Protein backbone atom coordinates (compact mmCIF):
# COMPACT_ATOMS: atom_id res chain seq x y z
CA UNK A 1 0.00 0.00 0.00
CA UNK A 2 1.46 3.36 -1.06
CA UNK A 3 2.35 5.68 1.77
CA UNK A 4 0.75 9.12 1.73
CA UNK A 5 3.64 11.53 1.01
CA UNK A 6 1.88 14.30 2.93
CA UNK A 7 1.20 12.40 6.16
CA UNK A 8 4.69 13.11 7.56
CA UNK A 9 4.34 16.80 6.71
CA UNK A 10 0.96 16.82 8.42
CA UNK A 11 2.44 15.45 11.66
CA UNK A 12 5.34 17.92 11.59
CA UNK A 13 2.90 20.80 11.14
CA UNK A 14 0.77 19.45 13.98
CA UNK A 15 3.75 19.20 16.34
CA UNK A 16 5.09 22.66 15.54
CA UNK A 17 1.76 24.47 15.76
CA UNK A 18 0.81 22.60 18.94
CA UNK A 19 4.09 23.56 20.62
CA UNK A 20 3.62 27.22 19.69
CA UNK A 21 0.14 27.49 21.17
CA UNK A 22 1.18 25.61 24.30
CA UNK A 23 3.59 28.48 24.89
CA UNK A 24 0.94 31.16 24.35
CA UNK A 25 -1.53 30.02 27.00
CA UNK A 26 0.62 28.82 29.91
CA UNK A 27 -0.01 31.76 32.32
CA UNK A 28 -3.80 31.87 31.91
CA UNK A 29 -4.79 29.38 34.64
CA UNK A 30 -2.13 30.63 37.11
CA UNK A 31 -2.91 34.34 36.94
CA UNK A 32 -4.11 34.36 40.58
CA UNK A 33 -0.76 32.83 41.61
CA UNK A 34 1.18 35.45 39.64
CA UNK A 35 -0.94 38.20 41.18
CA UNK A 36 -0.16 36.97 44.69
CA UNK A 37 3.50 36.17 44.06
CA UNK A 38 4.34 39.54 42.51
CA UNK A 39 1.91 41.58 44.63
CA UNK A 40 -0.02 43.13 41.74
CA UNK A 41 -3.64 43.47 40.66
CA UNK A 42 -5.60 41.26 38.28
CA UNK A 43 -5.10 43.56 35.31
CA UNK A 44 -1.34 43.78 35.76
CA UNK A 45 -0.97 40.01 36.17
CA UNK A 46 -3.00 39.56 32.97
CA UNK A 47 -0.26 41.40 31.05
CA UNK A 48 1.57 38.06 30.92
CA UNK A 49 -1.11 36.97 28.44
CA UNK A 50 -1.99 40.23 26.72
CA UNK A 51 1.69 41.06 26.05
CA UNK A 52 1.92 37.98 23.83
CA UNK A 53 -1.26 38.92 21.97
CA UNK A 54 0.02 42.47 21.45
CA UNK A 55 3.34 41.17 20.12
CA UNK A 56 1.55 38.83 17.71
CA UNK A 57 -0.68 41.63 16.43
CA UNK A 58 2.28 43.97 15.83
CA UNK A 59 4.49 41.42 14.09
CA UNK A 60 2.02 39.60 11.86
CA UNK A 61 2.21 41.92 8.87
CA UNK A 62 6.02 42.28 8.83
CA UNK A 63 6.44 38.51 8.95
CA UNK A 64 3.76 38.13 6.30
CA UNK A 65 5.79 40.38 4.01
CA UNK A 66 8.96 38.38 4.74
CA UNK A 67 7.16 35.14 3.93
CA UNK A 68 6.27 36.51 0.49
CA UNK A 69 9.90 37.36 -0.28
CA UNK A 70 12.07 34.73 1.41
CA UNK A 71 12.20 30.94 1.84
CA UNK A 72 10.13 30.10 4.90
CA UNK A 73 12.02 27.25 6.58
CA UNK A 74 14.87 29.51 7.81
CA UNK A 75 12.28 31.97 9.15
CA UNK A 76 10.62 29.12 11.08
CA UNK A 77 13.98 28.11 12.55
CA UNK A 78 14.91 31.64 13.62
CA UNK A 79 11.49 32.32 15.12
CA UNK A 80 11.42 29.03 17.01
CA UNK A 81 14.84 29.65 18.53
CA UNK A 82 13.91 33.15 19.73
CA UNK A 83 10.55 32.08 21.18
CA UNK A 84 12.19 29.13 22.97
CA UNK A 85 14.93 31.31 24.47
CA UNK A 86 12.35 33.89 25.55
CA UNK A 87 10.41 31.07 27.20
CA UNK A 88 13.47 30.17 29.26
CA UNK A 89 13.85 33.86 30.14
CA UNK A 90 10.21 33.88 31.27
CA UNK A 91 10.87 30.95 33.58
CA UNK A 92 13.89 32.70 35.11
CA UNK A 93 12.37 36.21 35.35
CA UNK A 94 12.88 37.57 38.90
CA UNK A 95 10.10 40.15 38.61
CA UNK A 96 6.92 40.78 36.67
CA UNK A 97 8.24 43.53 34.32
CA UNK A 98 10.94 41.17 33.02
CA UNK A 99 8.41 38.34 32.69
CA UNK A 100 6.07 40.58 30.69
CA UNK A 101 8.99 41.78 28.51
CA UNK A 102 10.02 38.19 27.74
CA UNK A 103 6.43 37.32 26.89
CA UNK A 104 6.20 40.33 24.59
CA UNK A 105 9.31 39.14 22.73
CA UNK A 106 7.69 35.73 22.36
CA UNK A 107 4.64 37.40 20.84
CA UNK A 108 6.77 39.37 18.36
CA UNK A 109 8.32 36.16 16.97
CA UNK A 110 5.36 33.78 17.17
CA UNK A 111 4.13 34.93 13.70
CA UNK A 112 7.39 33.49 12.31
CA UNK A 113 5.88 30.14 13.30
CA UNK A 114 2.17 30.70 12.67
CA UNK A 115 1.64 33.15 9.82
CA UNK A 116 4.72 31.86 8.00
CA UNK A 117 3.79 28.21 8.53
CA UNK A 118 0.32 28.75 7.05
CA UNK A 119 1.90 30.61 4.12
CA UNK A 120 4.32 27.72 3.62
CA UNK A 121 1.42 25.26 3.48
CA UNK A 122 -0.39 27.38 0.91
CA UNK A 123 2.78 27.40 -1.18
CA UNK A 124 3.73 23.71 -1.12
CA UNK A 125 0.41 21.88 -0.76
CA UNK A 126 -1.73 20.86 -3.75
CA UNK A 127 -5.19 22.46 -3.64
CA UNK A 128 -6.97 19.16 -3.00
CA UNK A 129 -4.95 18.60 0.18
CA UNK A 130 -4.77 22.16 1.45
CA UNK A 131 -8.07 22.18 3.38
CA UNK A 132 -7.24 18.89 5.13
CA UNK A 133 -3.76 19.97 6.21
CA UNK A 134 -5.12 23.36 7.28
CA UNK A 135 -7.61 21.42 9.38
CA UNK A 136 -4.71 19.60 11.05
CA UNK A 137 -3.05 22.95 11.71
CA UNK A 138 -6.24 24.21 13.37
CA UNK A 139 -6.44 21.00 15.42
CA UNK A 140 -2.88 21.59 16.57
CA UNK A 141 -3.80 25.07 17.81
CA UNK A 142 -6.53 23.35 19.84
CA UNK A 143 -4.13 20.84 21.36
CA UNK A 144 -1.65 23.61 22.12
CA UNK A 145 -4.26 25.81 23.76
CA UNK A 146 -5.44 22.91 25.91
CA UNK A 147 -1.91 21.72 26.73
CA UNK A 148 -0.76 25.18 27.79
CA UNK A 149 -3.65 25.62 30.17
CA UNK A 150 -3.39 22.12 31.65
CA UNK A 151 0.41 22.33 31.93
CA UNK A 152 0.24 25.66 33.73
CA UNK A 153 -2.68 25.00 36.05
CA UNK A 154 -3.38 21.27 36.32
CA UNK A 155 -0.54 18.88 35.44
CA UNK A 156 1.95 20.84 37.56
CA UNK A 157 1.17 22.56 40.85
CA UNK A 158 0.22 26.16 40.12
CA UNK A 159 3.10 27.43 42.26
CA UNK A 160 5.53 25.60 39.93
CA UNK A 161 4.59 27.72 36.93
CA UNK A 162 8.27 28.35 36.11
CA UNK A 163 8.73 24.66 35.31
CA UNK A 164 5.80 24.88 32.91
CA UNK A 165 7.67 27.58 30.96
CA UNK A 166 10.82 25.44 30.89
CA UNK A 167 8.94 22.41 29.58
CA UNK A 168 7.11 24.43 26.94
CA UNK A 169 10.37 25.99 25.74
CA UNK A 170 12.00 22.56 25.41
CA UNK A 171 8.99 21.21 23.52
CA UNK A 172 9.01 24.13 21.11
CA UNK A 173 12.75 23.85 20.50
CA UNK A 174 12.42 20.16 19.60
CA UNK A 175 9.43 20.82 17.33
CA UNK A 176 11.24 23.67 15.61
CA UNK A 177 14.31 21.57 14.86
CA UNK A 178 12.14 18.69 13.64
CA UNK A 179 10.20 21.05 11.39
CA UNK A 180 13.29 22.68 9.92
CA UNK A 181 14.90 19.33 9.17
CA UNK A 182 11.77 17.49 8.10
CA UNK A 183 9.62 19.95 6.15
CA UNK A 184 10.20 19.71 2.38
CA UNK A 185 12.20 22.48 0.78
CA UNK A 186 10.34 24.91 -1.41
CA UNK A 187 11.61 23.48 -4.68
CA UNK A 188 10.45 26.21 -7.02
CA UNK A 189 11.63 29.82 -6.76
CA UNK A 190 9.18 32.29 -5.32
CA UNK A 191 6.85 33.61 -8.04
CA UNK A 192 7.78 37.07 -9.19
CA UNK A 193 4.72 39.17 -9.92
CA UNK A 194 5.00 41.86 -12.61
CA UNK A 195 4.35 44.35 -9.81
CA UNK A 196 5.01 43.60 -6.15
CA UNK A 197 1.94 42.69 -4.10
CA UNK A 198 1.19 45.48 -1.66
CA UNK A 199 -0.57 45.24 1.66
CA UNK A 200 -3.54 47.18 0.34
CA UNK A 201 -3.86 44.73 -2.54
CA UNK A 202 -4.79 41.93 -0.17
CA UNK A 203 -6.56 44.08 2.43
CA UNK A 204 -9.13 45.77 0.22
CA UNK A 205 -10.03 42.84 -2.01
CA UNK A 206 -13.67 42.40 -1.07
CA UNK A 207 -13.62 38.59 -1.14
CA UNK A 208 -10.59 38.53 1.19
CA UNK A 209 -11.92 41.22 3.49
CA UNK A 210 -14.98 39.03 4.07
CA UNK A 211 -12.73 36.18 5.21
CA UNK A 212 -10.83 38.48 7.58
CA UNK A 213 -14.21 39.41 9.04
CA UNK A 214 -14.98 35.73 9.60
CA UNK A 215 -11.73 35.31 11.54
CA UNK A 216 -12.52 38.35 13.69
CA UNK A 217 -16.16 37.41 14.28
CA UNK A 218 -15.52 33.78 15.16
CA UNK A 219 -12.71 34.55 17.63
CA UNK A 220 -14.76 37.45 19.05
CA UNK A 221 -17.36 34.90 20.18
CA UNK A 222 -14.96 32.13 21.17
CA UNK A 223 -12.80 34.42 23.33
CA UNK A 224 -15.88 35.90 25.00
CA UNK A 225 -17.30 32.50 25.93
CA UNK A 226 -14.12 31.06 27.42
CA UNK A 227 -13.04 34.27 29.14
CA UNK A 228 -16.29 34.84 31.07
CA UNK A 229 -17.33 31.21 31.49
CA UNK A 230 -15.33 30.84 34.76
CA UNK A 231 -17.18 33.78 36.34
CA UNK A 232 -20.49 32.28 35.23
CA UNK A 233 -19.69 28.82 36.60
CA UNK A 234 -18.24 30.07 39.89
CA UNK A 235 -21.55 31.77 40.67
CA UNK A 236 -25.11 30.52 41.21
CA UNK A 237 -26.51 28.03 40.39
CA UNK A 238 -23.27 26.13 39.59
CA UNK A 239 -20.74 27.14 42.31
CA UNK A 240 -17.99 25.12 40.61
CA UNK A 241 -14.41 25.07 41.90
CA UNK A 242 -11.49 26.44 39.88
CA UNK A 243 -10.22 22.91 39.25
CA UNK A 244 -13.60 21.80 37.92
CA UNK A 245 -13.83 24.83 35.62
CA UNK A 246 -10.30 24.15 34.33
CA UNK A 247 -11.33 20.62 33.36
CA UNK A 248 -13.94 22.09 31.02
CA UNK A 249 -11.07 23.11 28.76
CA UNK A 250 -11.02 19.43 27.83
CA UNK A 251 -13.88 20.37 25.49
CA UNK A 252 -11.04 21.63 23.26
CA UNK A 253 -10.45 17.98 22.37
CA UNK A 254 -13.52 18.27 20.14
CA UNK A 255 -11.51 20.66 18.00
CA UNK A 256 -8.79 18.05 17.45
CA UNK A 257 -11.31 15.91 15.58
CA UNK A 258 -13.22 18.81 14.07
CA UNK A 259 -10.25 20.44 12.31
CA UNK A 260 -9.41 17.70 9.78
CA UNK A 261 -13.08 16.75 9.39
CA UNK A 262 -13.91 20.38 8.62
CA UNK A 263 -11.21 20.36 5.94
CA UNK A 264 -12.70 17.27 4.33
CA UNK A 265 -16.19 18.71 4.66
CA UNK A 266 -15.09 21.94 2.96
CA UNK A 267 -13.64 19.93 0.08
CA UNK A 268 -16.92 18.09 -0.32
CA UNK A 269 -19.56 20.81 0.16
CA UNK A 270 -17.53 24.01 -0.25
CA UNK A 271 -16.05 26.45 2.24
CA UNK A 272 -19.21 28.59 2.30
CA UNK A 273 -21.48 25.75 3.38
CA UNK A 274 -18.94 24.66 5.99
CA UNK A 275 -18.89 28.21 7.44
CA UNK A 276 -22.69 28.28 7.62
CA UNK A 277 -22.81 24.88 9.31
CA UNK A 278 -20.11 25.94 11.79
CA UNK A 279 -21.99 29.15 12.66
CA UNK A 280 -25.22 27.23 13.26
CA UNK A 281 -23.51 24.65 15.49
CA UNK A 282 -21.80 27.50 17.36
CA UNK A 283 -25.18 29.20 17.91
CA UNK A 284 -26.76 26.00 19.25
CA UNK A 285 -23.86 25.65 21.68
CA UNK A 286 -24.42 29.21 22.92
CA UNK A 287 -28.06 28.39 23.50
CA UNK A 288 -27.21 25.36 25.65
CA UNK A 289 -25.06 27.51 27.96
CA UNK A 290 -28.31 29.08 29.17
CA UNK A 291 -29.50 25.72 30.57
CA UNK A 292 -28.42 25.74 34.27
CA UNK A 293 -27.21 22.14 34.35
CA UNK A 294 -23.70 20.69 34.36
CA UNK A 295 -24.40 18.27 31.50
CA UNK A 296 -25.74 21.16 29.41
CA UNK A 297 -22.53 23.17 29.93
CA UNK A 298 -20.38 20.23 28.88
CA UNK A 299 -22.48 19.74 25.73
CA UNK A 300 -22.57 23.47 25.08
CA UNK A 301 -18.81 23.88 25.16
CA UNK A 302 -18.30 20.84 22.94
CA UNK A 303 -20.66 22.40 20.37
CA UNK A 304 -18.98 25.81 20.74
CA UNK A 305 -15.60 24.22 19.97
CA UNK A 306 -16.97 22.19 17.06
CA UNK A 307 -18.60 25.26 15.55
CA UNK A 308 -15.63 27.55 16.04
CA UNK A 309 -13.02 25.21 14.60
CA UNK A 310 -15.24 24.36 11.64
CA UNK A 311 -15.48 28.06 10.83
CA UNK A 312 -11.77 28.63 11.40
CA UNK A 313 -10.60 25.69 9.25
CA UNK A 314 -12.93 26.52 6.36
CA UNK A 315 -12.06 30.24 6.45
CA UNK A 316 -8.29 29.60 6.47
CA UNK A 317 -8.66 27.14 3.62
CA UNK A 318 -10.82 29.55 1.62
CA UNK A 319 -8.32 32.38 2.09
CA UNK A 320 -5.36 30.39 0.79
CA UNK A 321 -7.36 29.17 -2.19
CA UNK A 322 -8.27 32.72 -3.15
CA UNK A 323 -4.70 34.10 -3.29
CA UNK A 324 -1.94 32.97 -5.63
CA UNK A 325 0.54 35.71 -4.70
CA UNK A 326 0.86 37.73 -1.51
CA UNK A 327 -0.12 34.75 0.66
CA UNK A 328 2.14 35.91 3.47
CA UNK A 329 0.49 39.32 3.61
CA UNK A 330 -2.99 37.81 3.34
CA UNK A 331 -2.36 35.35 6.17
CA UNK A 332 -0.83 38.17 8.20
CA UNK A 333 -4.05 40.14 7.88
CA UNK A 334 -6.10 37.03 8.69
CA UNK A 335 -4.25 36.47 11.98
CA UNK A 336 -4.29 40.21 12.76
CA UNK A 337 -8.08 40.39 12.35
CA UNK A 338 -8.39 37.13 14.31
CA UNK A 339 -6.65 38.53 17.39
CA UNK A 340 -8.21 41.97 17.11
CA UNK A 341 -11.60 40.26 17.05
CA UNK A 342 -10.71 38.30 20.17
CA UNK A 343 -9.51 41.40 22.01
CA UNK A 344 -12.64 43.31 21.02
CA UNK A 345 -14.84 40.40 22.07
CA UNK A 346 -13.28 40.20 25.53
CA UNK A 347 -13.60 43.97 26.01
CA UNK A 348 -17.21 44.34 24.85
CA UNK A 349 -18.35 41.12 26.51
CA UNK A 350 -16.94 42.42 29.78
CA UNK A 351 -19.33 45.35 29.52
CA UNK A 352 -22.17 43.01 28.54
CA UNK A 353 -21.46 40.75 31.51
CA UNK A 354 -21.39 43.75 33.85
CA UNK A 355 -24.75 44.99 32.53
CA UNK A 356 -26.70 41.77 31.97
CA UNK A 357 -24.63 38.85 33.23
CA UNK A 358 -24.13 35.74 31.13
CA UNK A 359 -27.30 36.43 29.12
CA UNK A 360 -25.70 39.67 27.96
CA UNK A 361 -22.58 37.82 26.79
CA UNK A 362 -24.69 35.28 24.89
CA UNK A 363 -26.77 38.00 23.22
CA UNK A 364 -23.67 39.86 22.05
CA UNK A 365 -21.99 36.64 20.90
CA UNK A 366 -25.06 35.58 18.94
CA UNK A 367 -25.05 38.92 17.14
CA UNK A 368 -21.37 38.56 16.23
CA UNK A 369 -22.04 35.09 14.76
CA UNK A 370 -24.01 36.80 11.99
CA UNK A 371 -20.65 37.71 10.42
CA UNK A 372 -19.46 34.15 9.63
CA UNK A 373 -23.03 33.09 8.87
CA UNK A 374 -23.56 35.92 6.38
CA UNK A 375 -20.13 35.45 4.82
CA UNK A 376 -20.78 31.74 4.37
CA UNK A 377 -24.01 32.52 2.56
CA UNK A 378 -22.19 35.00 0.31
CA UNK A 379 -19.51 32.41 -0.43
CA UNK A 380 -22.22 29.92 -1.44
CA UNK A 381 -23.78 32.50 -3.75
CA UNK A 382 -20.41 33.45 -5.26
CA UNK A 383 -19.57 29.80 -5.95
CA UNK A 384 -22.95 29.21 -7.59
CA UNK A 385 -22.54 32.32 -9.75
CA UNK A 386 -19.06 31.23 -10.83
CA UNK A 387 -20.32 27.76 -11.77
CA UNK A 388 -23.22 29.26 -13.70
CA UNK A 389 -20.84 31.54 -15.58
CA UNK A 390 -18.62 28.58 -16.49
CA UNK A 391 -21.61 26.57 -17.68
CA UNK A 392 -22.79 29.41 -19.94
CA UNK A 393 -19.47 29.67 -21.77
N, C-alpha and C positions, 0 to 999 in steps of 0.2 A: 504494500500500500504506500503510495507516494506521500511523503511528508510535506505538510503545508509550509512553504518557505517563509510565510509571514508570522507563523506562530511564535517563533523565537523573538522576533521583533516586538510582537504584542506583549510578551512577558517582560521584556526589557523596559518597554514603555510603562507598563503597569508598576514595575518595581521603582522606577525613577520618579514617576508622578506621585506614587504613594508615599515615598520617603520625603518628598518636598512638602506635602500637605500634613504629614505628621509633625514636621517642624513648625508649621504655621500655628497650629492650635494647641500646643503644649500648655501655655499658661492659663488657658481659659478656665479649667476646673479648679485651679489653685489660686485664683485671684484673692480670695479671702485670706489665704496664708501669706501671700505677698504683701497684702495690705497691713497685716499684723506685724510681719517680720521687719518691714521697712518703715512702719509707723506713718502710713499715708492714708488718704481717703480712697473711696471706691474708684472715683474717676481717674486719679493718678495711677493707681495700680493697673487699671485697664489700659494704660498706655503701652503696656507690654504686648498687647494684642493690636491696638490701633496703630502703633508705630510700624508694624509689619504691613498692615493694609495701606497706610500712607506711602510707604516705600514702594510697594507694588504699583500703586496708582501712578506715582511719579515716573517710574522707570519703564513702564510697559511700552510706551511709544518709542523711546530711544532704542530699546532692544528690538522692537518690531522693525525699525528701520535697518538695524544691523543685520537682522535675519534676512532681509531682502537683498543685502549686498555681499554677505560673507558666507562661507560654509558654516553650517550650524554646529557640527560636532565639537569643534574647539570652543565655541561659545558655551555649550553645555558643560564642558569640562571646567572652564574658568569659573562659571557661575556656581557650579557645585562645590568647587574648592572654597570659594569665598563664603558661601552660605554655611558650609560645614565649620570653617574656622570661626565664623561669627557665632555659631552655635556653641562652640567650646568657650568662647569669650563670654557668652551669656551665662553659662554654667559657673564661670569663675568670677562673675561681676560682684564686687564687694558692696555696691550700693545700687539703688534703683536707677539713677541717671545713666550709669554705665550699662546697666542691663537694657534700658530702653534704647540707648544708642546702638548697642550690638544688634538688637532686634530690628532697628531701622535699617541697618546695613544689610541684614538678611532680606528685608523686604525689597531693597533696591536691586538685589541680584537674583531674587526668585524668578522674575520674568525671563532671565536667561535660561531657566529650566522649564518654564510653563509656556509662555508665549512662543519661545523659540522651538520648543518641542512640538507644539501643535503645528507650527509653520513647517517644520521638518516633515511631519507626517503628510501634510498636504502636498509636499513637494515629491516625496518618494513613493507614496502609496497609489496604486491604481484606483480609479474612481469607484469600482465595484467593491473594494475592500475598505475604503476610507471611512464610511459610516460605522462599520463594525469596530475598527481599531479606535476610532474616536470614542465609541461607546466604552471600550476598555479603558481608555484614558480617563473618562468621566468616572468609571467604577473605581479607578485607582485614587481619584480625589476623594471618593467616599471612604475608602479604606484608610487613607491618610488622615482624614478629618476625624474618623472614629478612633484610630490608633493614637493620635496625638492627645485626644481628650482622655482616653483610658490610661495611657502611659503616665500622663501628668497627674491624674486625680483618682485612679483606681488600682492599677497594677502595682504602682509604687506608693508608699505612704506619701501623703501630700507634702509633708515637711521635707521630703527627699527630692524636691522638684529639680534640684541641680543635676542629679543623676539622670533624670528624664532628658534634660538637654544634652548631656554627654552621649546617651544612647542614641538619641535622634541624630546627632551629628555624625556618629559612627555609621549609622544606617545609611544616611545620605551620601557619605563619602564612598561607601562600598557600591551603592547604586549608581553613583556618578561614574566611577571607574568602569563598572560593568557596561554602562550605556556607551561610554566613549569607545571602549574596545569592541563592543558587540554590535552596535548599530551600523547598518551598511553605510558605506560612503556614498555621498551624492555624486553619482558617476558622471552626470552631464553637467556642463558649466551652467551657471545661473543665467536664465534668459535675460537678454538685454533688450529692453523695450526701446522703440525709436525715441521716446521721450521718457525720462525718469518718472516713476509713479510717485505722486505727491500725496501727502497726508490728506489733503482735501479731496483728492480723487477717490479715496476709499471711504471718506467720512460722509460725503454728501451724495453718494449714489443711493437713490431711494430704496432700492431692494436690499442694500447692505444696512442702511440706517434702521430699517425695520428689524433686522436680526439683532442689531445692537440693543434695540428697545426690548426685544425678547429676553436677552441676557439680563438687562437691568430689572425688568419687571419680575422675572422668575426669582432672582436672588433677593429682590426687595421683599417678596413674600416669605421665602425660605428663611432669611435672616431674622425677620420679624418673629416668625413662629418659634424658632429655637432660642432666640434671645429672651423672650418674655414668658416662654413656657415654664421655666423654673419658678418664677414668681406666682404664676397661676397655680401650679401644683403644690407649692408650699402652703398656699392658703386654703380656705374652706372651698368645697367640701372634702378635698383630697388630704391635705396635711401630710404630704410625703416628705421623707427625709432627703437630704442632699445626695446620699448614696443611691437611693431608689431613683431619683430624678436622673442621675448620671447614667444609670443603666438604660434609660430610655434612648440614649444615643445609639444603642444597639440596633435601633430601627434603621440606622444608616446601612446596615447589611443589605437591606432591600435594594439599595442603590447599586450594590456590587452586581446583582443579577440584572437589574433594570438597564444598566448602561449598555452592555452588548446586545441585549434583546431589543432595546430601543433602536440601536443601529441597524439591526436586521429588519425591524419593523419599518424603519424609514426607507430602507431599500425596497421593501415590498409595496408599501402604500403611499410613499412620498413623505418628505419632511413636513409638509403642511399638515397633513392628516395626523402625523405623529405629534406635532405641537398641540393640535386641538385636543387629541385624546389625553395628552399629558395635563393640559390645563383643566380638563373636566375631572380627571382623577384627583388632581390637586385640590380642586374645589370641594369634592366630596369629602376628602380628608379634613379640610377646614371645618366642614359641617359637623363631622363626628367629634371634633374637639369640644363642641358645645354640650355633648352628652356627659353628665357628671359621673362617669363610671371609669374605673381603671382599665377595663377591657376596651372601652371605647377610645381611650387615649392611645393605647398601644396600637389599635387598628388605625386610628387617625394618623399617627405619625408614620406608620408604614405606608399609607396612601400618599401622605405629603411627600415622602421621599421618592416613591415610585413616580408620582406626577412631576416632581421637580427634575429628576434626573432624565426622565423621558424628554422633557422640554429642552434641557441643557444639551443632551446628546444630539438631538435632531437639529437644534439651532447651530451648534458647532459644525456639524456635518454640512448643513445647508450653506453656511458661510464659506467654507473651503471649497465647495463645489461652484460657487458663484464667482470666485476670483481666480484668475490664471496668473496674474502678476500683482505684486504688492501684497502677498499673503501675510508677510510679517507685520506690515502696518495694519492690515485689516484685523488680524488676530489681536494686535495690540489694542485697537479700539474696542474689540469685543470684550477683552478682559477688563479694560478701563471702565466701560459701561457696566459690566458685571459688578465690580466692586463699588462703584458709585451708587448703583441701585441698592446694594446691600447696606451701605452707610446711610442712604436716605431712608430706607425701610426701617432701620433701627431707630433713627432719630424721630421720624413721624409716628411710628408705632408706640414710641415712648409717650408721646403726647396723647395718643389715642388710648393707651392703657391708663394714663393718669385721669383722663376724662370719663371713660366708659368701661374700664376694666378689660377683661379678655374679649368681651363682645365687641368692643371698639377696635381691637387689633384684628379680629376676624373680619369685621366690616371693611376696614381699610385694605386688608390683604385680598379679600374677594374682589374689590374694585381694581386693584393692581393686576389681578389675573386676567382682566379683559385685554391687556396688552398682548400676551402670548396667544390668547384665544383669537383675537382679531387678526393678528399677524398670520397665524396658521390658516385662517379662512382666506386671507389675501393670497397666501402662497398656493393654496388649492386652486383658487381662481386663476392665478397667473400660469400655473402648470396646465390647466385646462385650455386656456387661451393659446398658449404656445403649441400644444398638441393640435388644436383646431387649425392654427395657422399652417403647421406642417402638413396636415391632411389636405388643405386647400391648394397646396402648391402643385 
